[in-house]
Amino acid sequence: MNKLRNELDQLIDSIDNSGQIREYINNQDYISPFSKEGCQIAYLMSKGVIDFEKYMQISREYAIRNKYLYLYDMAPRTFGETWGENHILALYPDTFIKATRKSMIDLYPNYAGEFDLFLDGLRIEVKACRANKDKFNKNAASLSSRAYSREEAIKYNFEYHYQQLKPSCCDAFIWIGVCRDEILYWVLTNEEVKNCPKFCPQHRNENTGIKSGTIFEGQVFMNENDLKPYLVNQNEIPSIIKTKCINLSFSKS
């Protein structure tokens, strides 16, 4: 949005009395779907500064820069609990199996949601996090208004937060990082998560807060540099999971 606003401001500057025009536009009240940016574009077109083709070019470039912005409008529970696994299933409809009581009844008769997906005998947990500015003012509180591009996430050292991690309940993790212009994927085995220096307790109680317990639940805050060793291309996700888990099995034997 900042890039679009700067571009429109520069175009407004090319008009005589640009200061008065900007003040007039800024002082209007806008109700969706009308907006300040829409008003600027309408004015620029009325004055012949831009034509329809230029408008479409601006629109296309904005769409490319913000093609995943709609994911920031999802409710936290919807995004956190269902989007990630559904996204992976949509990418690989014939590869992963959605774990349910019915689909796991033969292998895991006591299955109770401990993992999300199943791949050739491997239990997979999917987690997703949206990169966004966490310090904001009351006039820019919506998550979509604070969404980071990947470049911004790197620049501001954004730490992706993955929580409710239970390595003892799965064989591998798929961590998804969502930026407004790009989606990233990291694959980690349960051992890599358990041995990660940034893996720390999330709930300190006798059931999940003690590492020596049967189930340990933790969380991580990791920036893209921390996650670099686990980065995979979208089309490599299944093969990398199988390769890493096979190598882990050999190392234990």
Buried (B, 14 or more C-beta within 10 A) or exposed (E): BEEBEEBBEEBBEEBEEBEEBBEEBEEEEEEEEEEEBEBBBEBBBEBEBBEEEBBEEBEEEBEEBBEBBEBBEBEEEEBBEBBBBEBBBEBBEEBBBBBEEEEBEEEBEEBEEBBBBBBEEBBBBBBBBBBBBEEEEEEEEEBBBBBBBBEBBBEBEBBBEBBBBBBEBBBBBBBBBBBBBBBBBBBBBBBBBBEBEBBEBBEEEEEBBEEEEEEBBBBBBBBBEBBEEBBBEEEEBBEBBBEBBEEBEEEEE
